[in-house]
Amino acid sequence: MNGSNFLKRTLLMVIGVMGVMSAYAQQIAVNGVVRDAADNSPIPGVSVVIKSTTRGAVTNYDGEFQLSANQGDVLVFSFIGYTTQEVAAAANMQI
């Protein structure tokens, strides 16, 4: 086998592996409502960020949020006066 064929096969294998890896990193829709544990009222203005990124959302007046994440990404919920919570994103999750 000459060097050119080896290089072509190696590149094709790397591209194939990258294609498989990207299939596992499919985006999922994550949405929910953030509520106060004490009285179950919705909390507007909560920051919902994918950990170690700058991607995220802020809850609306009704405490609702929506964003796209990869399965297993960690979502960080934070709001002044409340304990920060971390939750793993999953398809069909209820928050």
C-alpha positions as a Markdown table, in Angstrom:
| # | Residue | x | y | z |
|---|---|---|---|---|
| 1 | Met | 0.0 | 0.0 | 0.0 |
| 2 | Asn | 1.5 | 3.3 | -1.0 |
| 3 | Gly | 1.4 | 6.4 | 1.3 |
| 4 | Ser | -1.3 | 8.2 | -0.7 |
| 5 | Asn | -3.8 | 5.3 | -0.3 |
| 6 | Phe | -3.0 | 5.0 | 3.4 |
| 7 | Leu | -3.6 | 8.7 | 3.9 |
| 8 | Lys | -6.9 | 8.6 | 2.0 |
| 9 | Arg | -8.1 | 5.6 | 4.1 |
| 10 | Thr | -7.0 | 7.2 | 7.3 |
| 11 | Leu | -8.9 | 10.4 | 6.4 |
| 12 | Leu | -12.0 | 8.5 | 5.5 |
| 13 | Met | -11.9 | 6.6 | 8.8 |
| 14 | Val | -11.5 | 9.8 | 10.8 |
| 15 | Ile | -14.4 | 11.5 | 8.9 |
| 16 | Gly | -16.5 | 8.4 | 9.5 |
| 17 | Val | -15.8 | 8.4 | 13.3 |
| 18 | Met | -16.6 | 12.2 | 13.4 |
| 19 | Gly | -19.9 | 11.5 | 11.7 |
| 20 | Val | -20.8 | 8.8 | 14.3 |
| 21 | Met | -19.8 | 11.1 | 17.1 |
| 22 | Ser | -21.9 | 14.0 | 15.8 |
| 23 | Ala | -24.9 | 11.6 | 15.7 |
| 24 | Tyr | -24.6 | 11.1 | 19.4 |
| 25 | Ala | -24.4 | 14.9 | 20.0 |
| 26 | Gln | -27.9 | 15.6 | 18.7 |
| 27 | Gln | -29.7 | 18.6 | 20.1 |
| 28 | Ile | -32.8 | 18.1 | 22.1 |
| 29 | Ala | -35.4 | 20.6 | 23.0 |
| 30 | Val | -35.5 | 21.3 | 26.8 |
| 31 | Asn | -38.3 | 23.4 | 28.2 |
| 32 | Gly | -40.0 | 23.7 | 31.6 |
| 33 | Val | -41.3 | 26.0 | 34.3 |
| 34 | Val | -39.2 | 27.0 | 37.3 |
| 35 | Arg | -41.3 | 27.2 | 40.5 |
| 36 | Asp | -40.6 | 28.2 | 44.1 |
| 37 | Ala | -40.6 | 25.1 | 46.3 |
| 38 | Ala | -42.3 | 26.9 | 49.1 |
| 39 | Asp | -45.5 | 28.0 | 47.4 |
| 40 | Asn | -45.2 | 26.5 | 43.9 |
| 41 | Ser | -45.4 | 30.0 | 42.3 |
| 42 | Pro | -43.5 | 30.5 | 39.0 |
| 43 | Ile | -40.2 | 32.5 | 39.2 |
| 44 | Pro | -39.5 | 34.9 | 36.3 |
| 45 | Gly | -36.0 | 36.0 | 35.5 |
| 46 | Val | -34.2 | 32.7 | 36.5 |
| 47 | Ser | -31.0 | 32.2 | 34.5 |
| 48 | Val | -30.8 | 28.7 | 32.8 |
| 49 | Val | -27.4 | 28.1 | 31.3 |
| 50 | Ile | -25.7 | 25.0 | 29.9 |
| 51 | Lys | -22.7 | 24.5 | 32.2 |
| 52 | Ser | -19.3 | 25.6 | 30.9 |
| 53 | Thr | -20.9 | 27.5 | 28.0 |
| 54 | Thr | -22.5 | 30.9 | 27.4 |
| 55 | Arg | -25.7 | 29.3 | 25.9 |
| 56 | Gly | -28.8 | 29.6 | 27.9 |
| 57 | Ala | -32.2 | 31.2 | 28.5 |
| 58 | Val | -34.0 | 33.3 | 31.1 |
| 59 | Thr | -37.5 | 32.3 | 32.4 |
| 60 | Asn | -40.4 | 34.5 | 31.3 |
| 61 | Tyr | -43.1 | 36.1 | 33.4 |
| 62 | Asp | -44.7 | 32.6 | 33.9 |
| 63 | Gly | -41.4 | 31.0 | 34.9 |
| 64 | Glu | -41.2 | 29.2 | 31.5 |
| 65 | Phe | -37.9 | 28.6 | 29.6 |
| 66 | Gln | -36.9 | 26.9 | 26.4 |
| 67 | Leu | -33.5 | 26.0 | 24.9 |
| 68 | Ser | -31.7 | 23.4 | 22.9 |
| 69 | Ala | -29.0 | 21.3 | 24.5 |
| 70 | Asn | -27.2 | 18.0 | 24.0 |
| 71 | Gln | -28.5 | 14.9 | 25.9 |
| 72 | Gly | -26.6 | 14.9 | 29.2 |
| 73 | Asp | -25.6 | 18.5 | 29.2 |
| 74 | Val | -25.8 | 20.0 | 32.7 |
| 75 | Leu | -28.2 | 22.9 | 33.1 |
| 76 | Val | -27.4 | 25.4 | 35.8 |
| 77 | Phe | -30.4 | 27.3 | 37.3 |
| 78 | Ser | -29.6 | 30.4 | 39.3 |
| 79 | Phe | -31.4 | 33.3 | 40.8 |
| 80 | Ile | -30.5 | 35.8 | 43.5 |
| 81 | Gly | -31.7 | 34.6 | 46.9 |
| 82 | Tyr | -32.1 | 31.0 | 45.8 |
| 83 | Thr | -29.7 | 28.0 | 45.9 |
| 84 | Thr | -28.2 | 27.3 | 42.5 |
| 85 | Gln | -29.4 | 24.0 | 41.1 |
| 86 | Glu | -27.7 | 21.7 | 38.4 |
| 87 | Val | -29.8 | 19.2 | 36.4 |
| 88 | Ala | -28.7 | 16.9 | 33.5 |
| 89 | Ala | -30.6 | 17.6 | 30.3 |
| 90 | Ala | -32.5 | 14.6 | 28.9 |
| 91 | Ala | -35.1 | 14.1 | 26.2 |
| 92 | Asn | -38.7 | 14.3 | 27.4 |
| 93 | Met | -37.6 | 15.6 | 30.8 |
| 94 | Gln | -39.9 | 17.5 | 33.2 |
| 95 | Ile | -38.4 | 20.3 | 35.2 |
